[in-house]
């Protein structure tokens, strides 16, 4: 997933779910890893990093 798509997805997910978005992403990352879908897990990691960046420091 490219950076623009990652940022758009992260923004939409965070807008829809707020702070719960990170927990949902963590579940998705683990699910992908359990299924051996490493590339998809990396995409979710990128989305998670984008959300962390949007939140700013010391928020969670």
PyMOL commands that place a pseudoatom at each C-alpha (Angstrom):
pseudoatom trace, name=CA, resn=UNK, resi=1, chain=A, elem=C, hetatm=0, pos=[0.000, 0.000, 0.000]
pseudoatom trace, name=CA, resn=UNK, resi=2, chain=A, elem=C, hetatm=0, pos=[1.437, 3.378, -0.919]
pseudoatom trace, name=CA, resn=UNK, resi=3, chain=A, elem=C, hetatm=0, pos=[1.842, 6.227, 1.559]
pseudoatom trace, name=CA, resn=UNK, resi=4, chain=A, elem=C, hetatm=0, pos=[-1.168, 8.223, 0.317]
pseudoatom trace, name=CA, resn=UNK, resi=5, chain=A, elem=C, hetatm=0, pos=[-3.513, 5.224, 0.595]
pseudoatom trace, name=CA, resn=UNK, resi=6, chain=A, elem=C, hetatm=0, pos=[-2.078, 4.370, 4.009]
pseudoatom trace, name=CA, resn=UNK, resi=7, chain=A, elem=C, hetatm=0, pos=[-2.693, 7.886, 5.303]
pseudoatom trace, name=CA, resn=UNK, resi=8, chain=A, elem=C, hetatm=0, pos=[-6.200, 8.054, 3.831]
pseudoatom trace, name=CA, resn=UNK, resi=9, chain=A, elem=C, hetatm=0, pos=[-7.124, 4.702, 5.337]
pseudoatom trace, name=CA, resn=UNK, resi=10, chain=A, elem=C, hetatm=0, pos=[-5.642, 5.615, 8.716]
pseudoatom trace, name=CA, resn=UNK, resi=11, chain=A, elem=C, hetatm=0, pos=[-7.541, 8.917, 8.803]
pseudoatom trace, name=CA, resn=UNK, resi=12, chain=A, elem=C, hetatm=0, pos=[-10.839, 7.257, 7.864]
pseudoatom trace, name=CA, resn=UNK, resi=13, chain=A, elem=C, hetatm=0, pos=[-10.378, 4.472, 10.404]
pseudoatom trace, name=CA, resn=UNK, resi=14, chain=A, elem=C, hetatm=0, pos=[-9.409, 6.868, 13.189]
pseudoatom trace, name=CA, resn=UNK, resi=15, chain=A, elem=C, hetatm=0, pos=[-12.319, 9.179, 12.368]
pseudoatom trace, name=CA, resn=UNK, resi=16, chain=A, elem=C, hetatm=0, pos=[-14.745, 6.257, 12.475]
pseudoatom trace, name=CA, resn=UNK, resi=17, chain=A, elem=C, hetatm=0, pos=[-13.385, 4.448, 15.544]
pseudoatom trace, name=CA, resn=UNK, resi=18, chain=A, elem=C, hetatm=0, pos=[-11.333, 6.991, 17.455]
pseudoatom trace, name=CA, resn=UNK, resi=19, chain=A, elem=C, hetatm=0, pos=[-8.927, 5.512, 20.003]
pseudoatom trace, name=CA, resn=UNK, resi=20, chain=A, elem=C, hetatm=0, pos=[-10.353, 2.026, 19.412]
pseudoatom trace, name=CA, resn=UNK, resi=21, chain=A, elem=C, hetatm=0, pos=[-8.826, 2.044, 15.921]
pseudoatom trace, name=CA, resn=UNK, resi=22, chain=A, elem=C, hetatm=0, pos=[-5.386, 1.057, 17.186]
pseudoatom trace, name=CA, resn=UNK, resi=23, chain=A, elem=C, hetatm=0, pos=[-6.741, -1.946, 19.056]
pseudoatom trace, name=CA, resn=UNK, resi=24, chain=A, elem=C, hetatm=0, pos=[-8.599, -3.064, 15.938]
pseudoatom trace, name=CA, resn=UNK, resi=25, chain=A, elem=C, hetatm=0, pos=[-5.446, -2.703, 13.871]
pseudoatom trace, name=CA, resn=UNK, resi=26, chain=A, elem=C, hetatm=0, pos=[-3.434, -4.684, 16.423]
pseudoatom trace, name=CA, resn=UNK, resi=27, chain=A, elem=C, hetatm=0, pos=[-5.955, -7.524, 16.084]
pseudoatom trace, name=CA, resn=UNK, resi=28, chain=A, elem=C, hetatm=0, pos=[-5.726, -7.360, 12.298]
pseudoatom trace, name=CA, resn=UNK, resi=29, chain=A, elem=C, hetatm=0, pos=[-1.922, -7.422, 12.409]
pseudoatom trace, name=CA, resn=UNK, resi=30, chain=A, elem=C, hetatm=0, pos=[-1.929, -10.493, 14.644]
pseudoatom trace, name=CA, resn=UNK, resi=31, chain=A, elem=C, hetatm=0, pos=[-4.545, -12.221, 12.498]
pseudoatom trace, name=CA, resn=UNK, resi=32, chain=A, elem=C, hetatm=0, pos=[-2.479, -11.617, 9.365]
pseudoatom trace, name=CA, resn=UNK, resi=33, chain=A, elem=C, hetatm=0, pos=[0.667, -12.910, 11.044]
pseudoatom trace, name=CA, resn=UNK, resi=34, chain=A, elem=C, hetatm=0, pos=[-1.183, -16.015, 12.236]
pseudoatom trace, name=CA, resn=UNK, resi=35, chain=A, elem=C, hetatm=0, pos=[-2.299, -16.669, 8.654]
pseudoatom trace, name=CA, resn=UNK, resi=36, chain=A, elem=C, hetatm=0, pos=[1.181, -16.072, 7.241]
pseudoatom trace, name=CA, resn=UNK, resi=37, chain=A, elem=C, hetatm=0, pos=[0.084, -12.921, 5.411]
pseudoatom trace, name=CA, resn=UNK, resi=38, chain=A, elem=C, hetatm=0, pos=[3.224, -10.947, 6.165]
pseudoatom trace, name=CA, resn=UNK, resi=39, chain=A, elem=C, hetatm=0, pos=[2.775, -8.309, 3.447]
pseudoatom trace, name=CA, resn=UNK, resi=40, chain=A, elem=C, hetatm=0, pos=[-0.730, -7.494, 4.652]
pseudoatom trace, name=CA, resn=UNK, resi=41, chain=A, elem=C, hetatm=0, pos=[0.508, -7.353, 8.265]
pseudoatom trace, name=CA, resn=UNK, resi=42, chain=A, elem=C, hetatm=0, pos=[3.121, -4.812, 7.171]
pseudoatom trace, name=CA, resn=UNK, resi=43, chain=A, elem=C, hetatm=0, pos=[0.409, -2.720, 5.512]
pseudoatom trace, name=CA, resn=UNK, resi=44, chain=A, elem=C, hetatm=0, pos=[-1.538, -2.669, 8.769]
pseudoatom trace, name=CA, resn=UNK, resi=45, chain=A, elem=C, hetatm=0, pos=[1.626, -1.736, 10.654]
pseudoatom trace, name=CA, resn=UNK, resi=46, chain=A, elem=C, hetatm=0, pos=[1.987, 1.261, 8.336]
pseudoatom trace, name=CA, resn=UNK, resi=47, chain=A, elem=C, hetatm=0, pos=[-1.625, 2.273, 9.010]
pseudoatom trace, name=CA, resn=UNK, resi=48, chain=A, elem=C, hetatm=0, pos=[-0.966, 1.981, 12.742]
pseudoatom trace, name=CA, resn=UNK, resi=49, chain=A, elem=C, hetatm=0, pos=[2.113, 4.208, 12.482]
pseudoatom trace, name=CA, resn=UNK, resi=50, chain=A, elem=C, hetatm=0, pos=[0.082, 6.772, 10.537]
pseudoatom trace, name=CA, resn=UNK, resi=51, chain=A, elem=C, hetatm=0, pos=[-2.565, 6.849, 13.276]
pseudoatom trace, name=CA, resn=UNK, resi=52, chain=A, elem=C, hetatm=0, pos=[0.090, 7.270, 15.942]
pseudoatom trace, name=CA, resn=UNK, resi=53, chain=A, elem=C, hetatm=0, pos=[1.524, 10.149, 13.946]
pseudoatom trace, name=CA, resn=UNK, resi=54, chain=A, elem=C, hetatm=0, pos=[-1.895, 11.797, 13.595]
pseudoatom trace, name=CA, resn=UNK, resi=55, chain=A, elem=C, hetatm=0, pos=[-2.588, 11.555, 17.310]
pseudoatom trace, name=CA, resn=UNK, resi=56, chain=A, elem=C, hetatm=0, pos=[0.610, 13.318, 18.214]
pseudoatom trace, name=CA, resn=UNK, resi=57, chain=A, elem=C, hetatm=0, pos=[2.844, 12.762, 21.242]
pseudoatom trace, name=CA, resn=UNK, resi=58, chain=A, elem=C, hetatm=0, pos=[1.646, 11.618, 24.660]
pseudoatom trace, name=CA, resn=UNK, resi=59, chain=A, elem=C, hetatm=0, pos=[-1.832, 10.592, 23.625]
pseudoatom trace, name=CA, resn=UNK, resi=60, chain=A, elem=C, hetatm=0, pos=[-2.278, 6.997, 24.472]
for i in range(1, 60): cmd.bond("trace and resi %d" % i, "trace and resi %d" % (i + 1))
show_as sticks, trace
zoom trace
